[in-house]
Amino acid sequence: MRRIPQLTLIALVLLSGCSKSTTEPGESNAPLPPTLVATQPAAWATGVLYDSDFWGQFDRPLDPATVNTKAVFLKLDGQRIPITVAYETATQRVLVHPTVTLELRRTYTVDFTPAVLASDGTPLPEGVFFQFTTNSLRHPAYDYPVAGTFEGPLVTLGWGGTQGPVNELKYELYASTDSMQVELRIAPKLQYSVFTRYIPAEPWPAGQRVYWAVTSENLTTGERLPGQVQSFQVLDGSTPVDSVEIFMRDFGSKQTTSTLQYCNRPTLPVGPVFNAAIHWDYSRLPLNARVVDATMTGYLPDLEAGRFASVQPVTLWMSQNDWQSCTIVAPGPPFNELTGQLATAIEAGPTRFDFTSPRLAAFVEAQARGRTLIQGVVIRSRDIFNFHTPVSLSPQLQPRITVRFQRIPTAVAP
């Protein structure tokens, strides 16, 4: 047998010491932790709808018992937001549902802690999360009419709760008897405004179902958010009509150059140097009334008979602010709403003038039913004139609104 030289043996021993063993000291056979492979919304997404549900999907099954609100969090600026958490086995997704309304244009974090375990017991590593930023608009919440109810021909549409105009928000209102036209926003656009109320200037079609919807727009961000389509049924034109007269609740007028308040006097002065306003008492109008038309009538003192034409135009407006009858300021408040003209007066006799229009009638119903953010009316005229008030010595000449209305059964009145 041939002998191997000693130097050769030494070299072989040294070479064998440089080779890697199958398992070196310090290495572990532990499996890798689960990996977050997809999220909804995508990580760092912006403009995410505030009322969305969220999820994170992992590359391997998790232990459902460890997927809970003690291991998964939704945070805003480090503060935990109330949520529910569920695990969807088929997709390996952790589902996160906020139980409070998220704030707009804020960045939220969905955090998966090491308390979440894989099905084999392997914990998630530290720092598994994703973030997103919410959008800039709320879905428009419709206040009235209540979906599917019967309404009169001049019902006001309202949305957004008690929120008044916000300068950066505008609303497009669409309405039609064709629901698809409204859904596609190819129906007539009745209003594009900061206001969250629509007092119609023309009657809704009698006996028809009217569909309507609002699209919100944030002028700062450019985001637009369409609302769902709602509907109401307009009473048939053959429905019987009743009438009632309503009268002033209070009134006032103030001249720009005087401290005198015309709030308990027999005449109410109107004109370019006066700010004259009226609150009406709607208590005589039945709760189930749906207004068809309305005429406001005023009477001049005999000394001013025949001069009404010389003070025209005399216009009636929605007021922009509320007021106390004996503390009116001239020129305002109250100011007239610039888009809120209700009617222009016509001369109805030597000492009588009338305001009448569908929009005035719609305003009366909206006020009577508490469906407007506008308080009372303001009267404007080219020249100064006076008309009787409830304090007049001739009570039959006090201003009034003659309201014609249909009735619906009280049981179905919203």
Buried (B, 14 or more C-beta within 10 A) or exposed (E): EEEEEEEEEEEEEEEEEEEEEEEEEEEEEEEEBBEBEBBBBEEEBEBBBBEBEBBBBBEBEBBBEBBBEEBBBBBBEEEEBEBEBBBEEEEBBBBBBBEEEBEBBEBBBBBBBBEBBBBEEBBBEEEBBBBBBBBBBBBBEBBBBEEEBBBBBBBBBBBBEEEEBEEEBBBBBBBBBEBEBBBEEEBEEBBEBBBBBBBBBEBBEBEBEBBBBBBBBBEEBEBEBBBEBBBBBBBEEEBEEEEBEBBBBBBBBBBEEEEEBBBEBBBBBBBEBBBBBBBBBBEEBEEBBBBBBBBBBBBBBEEBEEBBEEBBEBBBBBBBBEBEBEEBEBEBBBBBBEEBBBBEBBBBEEBBBBBBBBBBBBBBBBBBBEBBBBBBBBBBBEEBBBBBBBBBEEEEBBBBBBBBBBBBEEEEBB
